[in-house]
Amino acid sequence: MDKDIVRLLNPALQHIKAYRVEGGQQADVKLNQNESPFDLPLWMKDAIMEEFKHESWNRYPDVLPFKGIKAYAEFLGISSESVMMSNGSNEMLYTIFLACLARGRKVVIPEPSFSLYDKLAVLLQAERVDVPMHEDLSFDVEGIIRKAQEEKAGFIVLSTPNNPTGKSLSLEEIRRILSETEAIVLVDEAYVEFSRQESALNLIEEKPNLIVLRTMSKALALAGMRIGFAVTNPQLMAEIAKPKIPFTSSRLAEITLSHVLDNYYLVDEAVDYILRERERVSEVLKKIKGLRVYESDTNFIIIKVPEANKVFSFLAGEGILVRNVSGYPLMENCLRFNMGLKEENDLLLEKLGALE
Ligand SMILES: Cc1ncc(COP(=O)(O)O)c(C=O)c1O
């Protein structure tokens, strides 16, 4: 790139990379993006398309997707003023980071966490205060509180259950972090439906500094539809909504959301299946020599292998795409894979077993 042009760009661009999915997004057995293996049934897609057909495609949707917001607020049993919908939770992360950070502001991020947090903090020229996880990849709660206090951080970002570690904070630990620091605490609950822990939504009325982030991309099987939500008290919501890009949610996303929420028994069934597979697959993995299997609170499992790059390539050659997460701190030689259909998981187990 021409140096004179680079000089004109945001200097932070020199410190970030474009997002990419190593190994791509196509495979016979695709276990690398923590998606649901269950697509919506055709009868539901037909009903959604039928409704969407009668929309005016030449008109803008609402500035903010009030219908989707209302549907999710009713589903959660809270006021619409506490809820904001976005085009995937990634978009909401941009909005919330823009609202909470600026040059020189301090943000506490447990490491390793979802990579977008770091990237957004760098882009906004905020100061990152990293708090490493424990050796078993669990959260260092004391460290998070101590660092936030020492550094007088105004923003803490917690992904729980956490991607990429699969570990969670308990509700009590989140309450402590909220009480013992003077920060806005963003709790990203992308994987909460798979967790043994209670949701931080239980603390929204109690804690004015809490924002909870949700996605419909994982348990609700809508990764392709791009739907995320933030939940907080109405006062804070009015502030964090200010930088939001208008019109980012399509009517198709709103309509789809309503249909999925109206048929939530399908989500419950899918989650049950995935949790059963998680336990079954973990038990089989533990019997394979040379693997370390981390306890998971999500729809994916982390294993440590002798040589992650080799195992990743071997599996890819067999048509199985997993995520090589060995570049993250504390996760050397670790691979991550979400639960697929039983037969897909069996194939993965067979190939990993063959490496023994
Ligand atoms: C912790 C976490 N947060 C947010 C997201 C973004 O999800 P989406 O933009 O699909 O809602 C992901 C996706 O993998 C994630 O793992």
PDBQT file of the ligand as one rigid body, heavy atoms in Angstrom, charges set to zero:
ROOT
HETATM    1  C1  LIG A 401     -18.992 -14.240  22.116  1.00  0.00    +0.000 C 
HETATM    2  C2  LIG A 401     -19.596 -13.840  20.816  1.00  0.00    +0.000 A 
HETATM    3  N1  LIG A 401     -20.215 -12.662  20.728  1.00  0.00    +0.000 NA
HETATM    4  C3  LIG A 401     -20.764 -12.251  19.581  1.00  0.00    +0.000 A 
HETATM    5  C4  LIG A 401     -20.717 -13.026  18.434  1.00  0.00    +0.000 A 
HETATM    6  C5  LIG A 401     -21.301 -12.475  17.164  1.00  0.00    +0.000 C 
HETATM    7  O1  LIG A 401     -22.440 -13.114  16.766  1.00  0.00    +0.000 OA
HETATM    8  P1  LIG A 401     -23.461 -12.511  15.715  1.00  0.00    +0.000 P 
HETATM    9  O2  LIG A 401     -22.886 -11.268  15.120  1.00  0.00    +0.000 OA
HETATM   10  O3  LIG A 401     -23.688 -13.592  14.736  1.00  0.00    +0.000 OA
HETATM   11  O4  LIG A 401     -24.702 -12.194  16.517  1.00  0.00    +0.000 OA
HETATM   12  C6  LIG A 401     -20.083 -14.264  18.476  1.00  0.00    +0.000 A 
HETATM   13  C7  LIG A 401     -19.982 -15.100  17.266  1.00  0.00    +0.000 C 
HETATM   14  O5  LIG A 401     -19.308 -16.085  17.189  1.00  0.00    +0.000 OA
HETATM   15  C8  LIG A 401     -19.507 -14.683  19.698  1.00  0.00    +0.000 A 
HETATM   16  O6  LIG A 401     -18.861 -15.861  19.804  1.00  0.00    +0.000 OA
ENDROOT
TORSDOF 0
